[in-house]
Amino acid sequence: QVQLVESGGGLVQPGRSLRLSCAASGFTFSSYVQSWYRQAPGKERELVASISSAGVGNYADSVKGRFTISTDVSKDTVYLQMNSLKPEDTAVYYCNARGGFPWRVYWGQGTQVTVSS
């Protein structure tokens, strides 16, 4: 059974940091592209960051220089280190894995991040 389980969300003040984790199981983690998306109230879900199986990361312009995506293949886990958080980063964050043959796309259940003073 495929599972993506996020953790690490919460309430944080502007300028502080959070690290999200997403533990994967049930598929070949190292062969998939791992990503983080977010969805703010009233807005569409947007791609925040992704990392290929080769370890190459890509970021939305809004988070470049503040967020870092990484993986630990030994733990089948993808992380999102979020620094210098802003109120506009408030959203539900979802991890996503895509790849395999046949092509599959998997989603986590989401974790709430609220940036507020």
N, C-alpha and C positions, 0 to 999 in steps of 0.2 A: 504494500500500500504506500503510495506516494504521500509524503508530508513535507510541508515547509512551515516551520514554527518560528515566528518572530518573537523577540523579546527586547527589552531595553528602553521602551518608550516611557513617556512621563511628562511631568510639568517642570519646566526649567526657565530660569530668568534669561532675558536677552544677554548675549555675550558669553554665555556658558556653553558647556559641551555635553553631548550625549553620544553613546555608542549603541547602535542597534545590532542585534545578532539575528541570524536566520539559520536554524539547524535543519538540514535536509536529510531525507531518508527515502528509500524505495526506488532510487534511480542512480545512474552513474554520474554523480555530481561533477567529477573532473572533466566530463565531456560536454557539459552544458555551459552556455553563457548565463551568468548570474547578474541580476539587475535589482535595483531598488526603484520603485515608483512611489508617488505620493498623490493624494487627492485631498484638496482643501474643500470646505463646505461651499457648494454652489459652483464648483469648478470641475473641469475634466481631470481625469487621472493623467499625470505627466511623468515622463522618465526623468529620474534624478541622476542615476549613475549606472554604469554597466561595466562588467569585467569579463574578458574572454577567457577561454581555457588556457591561453598563453600568458595571461596575467596583464593584458593591456586594458587600462581603464579609460572610460569616457564619461564626461560630466556635462550636465546642463550648465549653461552659462551662469545661471543664477546661483550655483553652488560651487563653481570652480574656485579653487584656492581655500575653500572652507571645509569641504567634505572630502573624505577619502574612502573608497571602496576597496576591500581586500577579501581574500579567502584563506581558509585553512583547510587544505584538502584532507589532511589527516583526521579532521573533525567533521568534514562535509558541512562546513559552516561559512557563510558569507557575512561580512561585517560592513557597517556604514558608520565611520567616525565623523561626527558632525561637530564642528567647532564654530565659534563666533555666531551662535544661533541668533536668528532674527525673528520677530513676530510673524513675518510672512512665510517662515518655514513651518508654521503650524499646519498640520495635516495628519491624515492617517497614512502611514508608510507601509508599503507592501513589498515583500520580496517576490522575485519572479525568476524562474529558470526556464530556459528554452533550448531545445536541441534534440539530439537523438535521432534514431531511424527506426520507425517512422517519426516524423517531427512531432514533438510534444511541447506544450506550454503549461507550466504549473504556477500556481499562485499560493501565497500564504494568506492567512486570515486578516492580517493587518495589525499594526500597533499605533496607538495615538501618540503623537508628539505635539505638545502645546508649549509655545514660547510666549511667556507673559510675565510682566513684573507684578 
